[in-house]
């Protein structure tokens, strides 16, 4: 399961751009908690602690706890906004989660044993078709990554989603085929038509839905 975090928060009764600017001058950040068939809850969270949490990585895949005036809420960040120039956090949307919640999350792909890969030893190159895989996962069991072993991959081989062990209760949103995650390309970098088609079908990762 992905690492968790905890943030202190306070209920927010002021809304609008003016109120948001005032909060930021105080070192606070406007945010909202929504979902689970409950009313949205506007809150304020500390800019410094939230920024540190974001920069640790996995902000959109880690389930955390936001304590609002003494009451703890289990959440996952669904979206955040950055200042277009200063790259500073401007707003965060949190979704309430429970043990029964299923989330759609982009899970990073990790490759191991690259140094022992037969195809790479022969001059081939690892061609990553998908850097993340969109998956439906239980909120309390989000994997840190999907691991693919390259120890037996040779030039021309393709690693499909079936080549990794999926966590219990988790499955890709693409269910109609055993899609390609990576290939071992020849030294010239050429790929066959099927691999080119698969790469074209892959879309860049976006924030979790």
Buried (B, 14 or more C-beta within 10 A) or exposed (E): BBEEBEBBBEEBEEEEEEBBEEBBEEEBBBBBBBBBEEEEBBBBBBBEBBEEBBEEEBBBBBBBEBBBEEEEBBBBBBBBEEEEEEEEBBEBBBBBBEEEBEBEBBBBBEBEEEEEBBBBEEEBBBBBBBBBBBBBBBBBBBBBBBEBBBEEBBBBBBBBBEBBEBBEEBEBEBEEEEBBBBBBBBEEEEBEEEBEEBBEEBEEBEEBE
